[in-house]
Amino acid sequence: MRLTKLKLSGFKSFVDPTSVAVPGQLVGVVGPNGCGKSNIMDAVRWVLGESKASELRGESMMDVIFNGSSNRKPVSRASVELIFENLLGRALGQWSQYTELSVKRTLTRQGQSDYFINNLKVRRKDITDLFLGTGLGPRAYAIIGQGMISRIIEARPDDLRVFLEEAAGVTRYKERRKETNGRLEDTRENLLRVEDIRQELGNQMERLEAQAEVARRYQGLNEQLVLRQQVLWLLKKREAEAERQKLSLDVERATTDLEAQSAALRETEARTEETREAHFAAGDALHNAQSDMYTANAEVARLEAEIRHRRESRSQLEARLAQLEDELKHWGETAEKLTEDRLKWEETQEITKLRVEEAEAKLHEQMNIAPQVEEDHVQAQEELQRLKARSTNGEQKLEVELTNKAHAQRALQAITLRRERLREETGGNDAPDEMDLAEKEEELSLLREELAGDQDQLQQLQQEMPQLEARRKEAQAEVQRIERELAAGQARRAALEQMQARTQQSGKLPEWLRRHDLENAPPLWQRIHVEAGWEEAVEAVLRERLSAIACDDPAKLDAWLDDRPEARLSVVLPGDFNFGQNFRLTVEVLSARVRSDEPALQAVLDDWLGQVRTAETLAEALAVRADLPPGAVIVTRGGDLVSAASVTFFAPDQGEHGLLERQREIEALGEGIAMAEEKAEAIREQLVMLDEQVEDKQAEMGEIRQYVADRQQRVHAVQVEVLKLSQAIERHKEQKERLQEQLAELAEEEESERERDMSADERIAEIRDGLSRIRVLVHGAQTRLDECERAVRAERERNSDFDRALREAQFSLRESEGKLQDVFAQQAMAQRELNRIEKDRAQCAEQVEAAPPDVMEGALQTALEARQAAEKVLAEKRDALEAATNALRGFEEQRLRIEQGLEPLRVRIGDLKLKEQAAALNAEQFAMQLLEAGANEEALQAELGTARPPALQGEITRLTNAIAELGAVNMAALQELETATERKGYLDMQAADLTEAMETLENAIRRIDRETRDLLQSTFDTVNGHFGRLFPELFGGGRAELVMTGDEILDAGVQVIAQPPGKKNSTIHLLSGGEKALTAIALVFSMFQLNPAPFCLLDEVDAPLDDSNTERFCTMVKKMSGATQFLFISHNKIAMEMAEQLVGVTMQESGVSRVVEVDIQEALKMRDAA
């Protein structure tokens, strides 16, 4: 491919549509600084898919759109288009068939970025794929911008390998490998999931097999258990029925016994009631006697209690008097002892007062001596504390400085560790690829555009649907209307045809026609066409001749003479008739208004009607009747006949009237029906087409709705990815800035901590010298303080002795005073007790004398006699009551015996009835169980045999235990096992397919790696050879080579070794800027030797070169221009001379770039011609 033209519009400073022709192999772009030359290079890079704004010298992608100038308004759209010549078909894929390719990119301020190839909208990936392996791309080696030379030569080995891969054309392989590896990972994940499912399914099948075996055993045991249980139920049912019959007889016998006992009980109860009334009367009398007895007993008891109280009170008073005498004696002795104690403590008090006065005098004398000693001690103590405070302050300062020094050292260590960690983070934190973000943004923009297109299309379809529905409804209504009209016309025609047929078949003529095989002969009225409105006129003239038939053989007339028609009949004979007209009138003949498609019949009509003239009205006919020749008549439109001598008024015949009019209407109806059917058929076809259109639109709307839903989901997913990438890039930028700031802060902190460390060392030395001097002064002050403390202790011990003696004397004085007070209080209390005792003794003596013991004895004797009389009456009443009670008890015992005899009978009857009901319930229950189980009692009869319930119950228990031993039984295990087996077979096939697919993909990856490795190795060797050859050409000597940094070429980086003539530098970083530029140019041109790109863009690559190096550079570019087209920007005159065409870029209008093209060859020819 060869670049032929570059078109720009609204891109950066190229606001106007600008076309840059590239006709030759060497095209130079020249112009002053800042005129927009490099914008051409940015435009090419942008249209090839560059998505990073910084690579286009901008902050955002919107910066590529012209933003206005002092005289221009901003534009809303930027567009760049590259036009390639593809005569050799070197373009990849489907584009190889085009001889010219147009690659275009547009961007709007709304952020919508679109790519086009030959005006077909494509993806950014399609643009990238078009130039894969050609060296062209947004950051490929074929586009070398300002500063890119130094970046190429100083790139990391891994980045340099990318250029080598592009030169080798393995990017296609890498894309294939990436896709294949992605499918391989998906296949591995699917295989792992399938294997997990298979493993889980295998475990499940093992479990299900065990459960299925248990289920089969359960089914066998359960069938036996059901059979034994049903047999047991049948046996127990029959036993329960027999038991119920036996219990029913027992209930009848027990009921008879109960009725007899009930009669005896009723008789005994009557006699018991009589006896109970007599017993109640005896009880009342006994109650009254007991009341009298209780009254007498109460009086006796009261008197005895009073006498007993008086005696007890006298004894208590006498005892109290003896007690008071003892207390009086005790308190007298206590008073005497207290008097002696008072005298003793008064003497002790006087002695103690003298001791206190003496101790106070000695203590006062000692207190005058102690203050001076205390003052000396305080001064020595204050001096020592002051010196210790200075020492402590110095030690604290020393500790603080040591702490500061240790802190500074730890801070320095921490700073070193943090710096290393930050550097590791800086080196290990790879930046997210902004190209991915741009691709996602472009994909999002494309998806949004596609979504908007689909939504617009859906909206358009939704708008079209009502119109289609309306058209379909109109067509349906039209079809229905036409069908109604068609049905009415068909009915009308059928009715007319039936009427015509009845008219033709009436009378005796049809039978005659059938005899002569003329029933199918068409009558005349079916073979002629009468002008509308003249039907009655023709009927009036022809009358029965309207039904004339044609006879093609005149000989038949002879036969008809023997069998004449029974009605009037006209027959048209064959022949060539030529009836002339002997006169002419101004009126028209009737034959002109009647025609036939048959010439012979038309001649007959002319014969019949040739002498008949027509007139519109009777007046017109009468006006011209005088001119009529003999035999001629005039007929009016209404059928009236006018001859020269007469007028015949028309009256329709019953049979022939309306034949022609009906025939004309039938023909008109036929034509109308045919037209209506054609129209209805056309509308039906239109309706079918509309139905199909509606169905197609509905299907299309459904598909588009699905597309819209899918694209909305995809837009949401891509939006999430764009957001994640944007956040990742922003986080990376923020983290990078934060790391740089932290490194700067760490440098400042390190400097500050080092200053702190040095300052702390100086202060520590100064503080230690001061502490040494203070320690000497502290030792002297401590000695003086020890001496003062010894003197103080001695004085304090003496003071303590005098003070202790004073306190002891004062304590003794307080003790004696307290004892005296106690003695005085005890004497007062003893006197009070003596007075109280004397008063109590006098009162007790008076009470003893006032209560003699024999006053109540007489009253007690009288009460005892009354009580004896009441006891006698009570005994008599008690005997009477006892006799009544014995009689009543006898009857009660008899009643109880009878009742006790009844209760067992009732209980027995109840038990029997309950047992009977229980037996009936048992029988019913067993019958219900058999019914619910669907048991066949006749079939079970054979199983009964000699079976007994205990044996059956034992068998049931054994089977139940066997079933219980099986544990929980999964009855669905059999079906689940079958399903799991089928599923495992399917999974085994799927796993085999996935394994085979994985092996195929792995083989494909190995094949791609092998091909890539071989291609890269051969490319590396070739490029290295070219590099080693071109480097000396550019430098005029020296050596250069490429070195792999690893053993595996697919992962190894590429390092450049370059040594200009006379230099043995170990790394290219030691080269000058010009040498680096030449080295990079040699490397890039080495790649061009292997895989020449369609064109190469050089932006001021020759800027760091001197004239001699520029000449060598130009020589090499000219040599390579045979295979590669070069478009270069330069300010160097030597480079300008190399160009075949010059493209001048100017900026006469501020902020707006324009292009001026100059063909050097044409200019030289013009110069030579001049």
TAPEVEN-V166329 format. One record per pair of residues at least 6 apart in sequence whose C-alpha atoms are under 7 Angstrom apart, sorted by the first residue. I is the first residue (numbers start at 1). J is the second residue. Records with the same first field share a line. If there is no record, write none. Layout:
I = J, J
This chain:
1 = 84, 85, 86, 90, 91, 1094
2 = 84, 85, 86, 1094, 1095
3 = 22, 83, 84, 85, 1095
4 = 21, 22, 23, 83, 84, 85
5 = 19, 20, 21, 22, 82, 83
6 = 19, 20, 21, 81, 82, 83
7 = 18, 19, 20, 80, 81, 82
8 = 14, 17, 18, 19, 79, 80, 81
9 = 15, 16, 17, 18, 78, 79, 80
10 = 16, 65, 66, 75, 77, 78, 79
11 = 64, 65, 66, 78, 79
12 = 39, 64, 65, 66
13 = 36, 66, 1151, 1152, 1153
14 = 1152, 1153, 1154
15 = 66, 1152
24 = 1140, 1141
25 = 1121, 1125, 1126
26 = 1121, 1125, 1126, 1127, 1139, 1140, 1141
27 = 1126, 1127, 1128, 1139, 1140, 1141, 1142
28 = 1127, 1128, 1129, 1136, 1139, 1141, 1142, 1143
29 = 37, 1128, 1129, 1130, 1142, 1143, 1144
30 = 1129, 1130, 1131, 1142, 1143, 1144, 1145
31 = 37, 1144, 1145, 1146
35 = 1145, 1146, 1147, 1153
36 = 1145, 1153
37 = 1145
38 = 1099
41 = 1097
42 = 56
43 = 80
45 = 138
46 = 138
47 = 80, 104, 105
48 = 127, 137, 138
49 = 124, 128, 138
50 = 138
51 = 435, 438
52 = 434, 435, 438
53 = 59, 60, 61
62 = 109
65 = 75, 77, 78
66 = 74, 75
67 = 74, 75
68 = 74
69 = 1150, 1151
76 = 108, 109
77 = 107, 108, 109
78 = 106, 107, 108
79 = 105, 106, 107
80 = 104, 105, 106
81 = 102, 103, 104, 105
82 = 102, 103, 104
83 = 101, 102, 103
84 = 100, 101, 102
85 = 99, 100, 101
86 = 98, 99, 100, 101
87 = 99
89 = 96, 97, 99
90 = 96
91 = 130
92 = 130
101 = 117, 118
102 = 117, 118
103 = 116, 117, 118
104 = 115, 116, 117
105 = 114, 115, 116
106 = 113, 114, 115
107 = 113, 114
112 = 445
113 = 442, 445
115 = 121, 122, 123, 124
116 = 122
128 = 137
131 = 137
132 = 169, 171, 172
133 = 166, 167, 168, 169, 170, 171, 172
134 = 169, 1091, 1093
135 = 141, 142, 166, 167, 1093
136 = 142, 1093
140 = 163
141 = 163, 1084
142 = 1093, 1096, 1097
143 = 1096, 1097, 1098
144 = 1097, 1098, 1099
145 = 1098, 1099
146 = 1099, 1100, 1101
149 = 1077, 1080
150 = 1076, 1077
152 = 1080
153 = 1076, 1080
157 = 1053, 1054, 1055
158 = 1053, 1054
160 = 1053, 1054
161 = 1053, 1054
165 = 171, 1016
167 = 1087, 1091
168 = 1015, 1016, 1019
170 = 1012
173 = 1008, 1012
177 = 1005, 1008
180 = 1001, 1005
184 = 998, 1001
187 = 994, 998
191 = 991, 994
194 = 987, 991
198 = 984, 987
201 = 984
205 = 977, 980
208 = 973, 977
209 = 977
211 = 969, 970, 973
212 = 973, 974
214 = 966, 969
215 = 969, 970, 971
218 = 963
221 = 959, 963
225 = 956, 959
228 = 952, 956
229 = 956
230 = 930, 935
231 = 940, 943, 944
232 = 949, 952
233 = 926, 930
234 = 926
237 = 922, 923, 926, 927
240 = 919, 920, 922, 923
241 = 919, 920, 923
243 = 919
244 = 916, 919, 920
247 = 912, 916
248 = 916
251 = 909, 912, 913
254 = 905, 909
255 = 909
258 = 902, 905
261 = 898, 902
265 = 895, 898, 899
268 = 891, 895
269 = 895
272 = 888, 891, 892
275 = 887, 888
276 = 888
278 = 884
279 = 881, 884, 885
282 = 880, 881
283 = 881
285 = 877
286 = 874, 877, 878
289 = 873, 874
290 = 874
292 = 870
293 = 867, 870, 871
296 = 863, 866, 867
297 = 867
299 = 863
300 = 860, 863, 864
303 = 860
307 = 856
310 = 853
311 = 853
314 = 848
317 = 844, 848
321 = 841, 844
324 = 837, 841
328 = 834, 837
331 = 830, 834
335 = 827, 830
338 = 823, 827
342 = 820, 823
345 = 816, 819, 820
348 = 816
349 = 813, 816, 817
352 = 809, 812, 813
353 = 813
355 = 809
356 = 806, 809, 810
359 = 802, 805, 806
360 = 806
362 = 802
363 = 799, 802, 803
366 = 799
370 = 795
373 = 791, 792
374 = 792
376 = 788
377 = 785, 788, 789, 792
380 = 781, 784, 785
381 = 785
383 = 781
384 = 778, 781, 782
387 = 774, 778
388 = 778
391 = 771, 774, 775
394 = 767, 771
398 = 764, 767
401 = 760, 764
404 = 760
405 = 757, 760
408 = 753, 754, 756, 757
411 = 753
412 = 750, 753
415 = 746, 750
419 = 743
422 = 739
426 = 736
431 = 732
432 = 728, 729
437 = 722, 725, 726
440 = 718, 722
441 = 722
444 = 715, 718, 719
447 = 711, 715
448 = 715
451 = 708, 711
454 = 704, 708
455 = 708
458 = 701, 704
461 = 697, 701
465 = 694
468 = 690, 694
472 = 687, 690
475 = 683, 687
476 = 687
479 = 680, 683, 684
482 = 676, 680
486 = 673, 676
489 = 669, 673
493 = 666, 669
496 = 662, 666
500 = 659
503 = 655
508 = 566, 567
509 = 565, 566, 567
510 = 519
512 = 565
513 = 519
521 = 549
522 = 549
523 = 547, 548, 549
524 = 546, 547, 548, 549
525 = 546, 547, 660
527 = 596
528 = 594, 595, 596
529 = 594, 595, 596
530 = 593, 594, 595
531 = 593, 594
533 = 637
534 = 637
535 = 660, 661
536 = 637, 638, 639
537 = 635, 636, 637, 638, 639
540 = 639, 650
544 = 568, 569
545 = 570
548 = 569, 570, 571, 572
549 = 570, 571, 572
550 = 571, 572, 573
551 = 571, 572, 573, 574
552 = 573, 574
554 = 573
575 = 600
576 = 600
577 = 603
578 = 603
579 = 607
587 = 613, 614, 615
588 = 613, 614
589 = 610, 612, 613, 614
590 = 609, 610, 612, 613, 614
591 = 605, 606, 609, 610
595 = 602
596 = 602
611 = 632, 633
612 = 632, 633, 634, 635
613 = 633, 634, 635
614 = 634, 635, 636
615 = 621, 634, 635, 636, 637
616 = 636, 637
617 = 636, 637
618 = 636
621 = 634, 642
622 = 642
625 = 642, 643, 644
626 = 644
628 = 644
632 = 643
633 = 641, 642, 643
634 = 641, 642, 643
635 = 641, 642
639 = 650
640 = 648, 649, 650
641 = 647, 648, 649
642 = 648
1013 = 1049, 1050
1022 = 1090
1023 = 1086, 1087, 1090
1024 = 1041, 1042
1026 = 1086
1027 = 1040, 1041, 1082, 1083, 1086
1028 = 1039, 1040, 1041
1030 = 1082
1031 = 1039, 1040, 1079, 1082
1032 = 1038, 1039
1034 = 1078, 1109, 1112, 1113
1035 = 1060
1037 = 1060, 1061
1038 = 1059, 1060, 1061
1039 = 1058, 1059, 1060
1040 = 1057, 1058, 1059
1041 = 1056, 1057, 1058
1042 = 1054, 1055, 1056, 1057
1043 = 1054, 1055, 1056
1044 = 1052, 1053, 1054, 1055
1045 = 1052, 1053, 1054, 1055
1046 = 1052, 1053
1057 = 1067, 1068
1058 = 1068
1059 = 1065
1073 = 1104
1074 = 1104, 1105
1092 = 1123, 1124
1093 = 1124
1094 = 1124, 1125
1095 = 1124, 1125, 1126
1096 = 1124, 1125, 1126, 1127
1097 = 1126, 1127, 1128
1098 = 1127, 1128, 1129
1099 = 1128, 1129, 1130
1100 = 1129, 1130
1102 = 1110
1111 = 1134
1114 = 1135, 1138
1130 = 1136
1140 = 1159, 1160, 1161
1141 = 1158, 1159, 1160
1142 = 1157, 1158, 1159, 1160
1143 = 1155, 1156, 1157, 1158
1144 = 1155, 1156, 1157
1145 = 1153, 1154, 1155, 1156
1146 = 1153, 1154, 1155
1147 = 1153, 1154
